[in-house]
């Protein structure tokens, strides 16, 4: 009986030892899994401050508005910065040229509008004749008489029979395009062409007026 009891005790001890090994293996696996989880949590919390630098999850960028550019966009004509940044417009050669051209365009526009009336057209013609061509007042008087007879200084005057047009009654009217393509509607273009034509063909307005009185045309 003794050998049988010893054999049974050996089997019991072997079974207990195997159970202990399996329990230790399970505990080891559990500890390993939790170690991995703990490491991942640590890395997740450590990444935003890696190397001691803070990296915020969101970033904000503030761009200050250029008040000069904004003002230029609201009213580009009044702001030199619209064309030249922060440089004053009149302080540069190009800016001075721009300002001069702008003033010239403005003066021309005023001159054209003035010449749309009979009195204004006479005034414009007098200035061009005396200041640009150097004629005296007597020559202007002849020009005034000539164009009063021809068109009464009306830039819309048109002779439907002959085709003559404008203050100077150019014939054909298309000849005035040598001065400006706007000859149909611009009285200053008509005046400049008429004075140019008179000086080239008759030398002076008074000679042109004398020819008109003889032949009823010039």
Secondary structure, 3 states (H helix, E strand, C coil): CHHHHHHHHHHHHHHHHHHHHHHHHHHHHHHHHHHHHHHHHHHHHHHCCHHHCCCCCCCCCCCCCCHHHHHHHHCCCCCCHHHHCCCCHHHCHHHHHHHHHHHHHHHHHHHHHHHCCHHHHHHHHHHHHHHHCCCCHHHHHHHHHHHHHHCCCCCCCECCCCCCECCCCECCHHHHHHCCCCCCCCHHHHHHHHHHHHHHHCCCHHHHHHHHHHHCCC
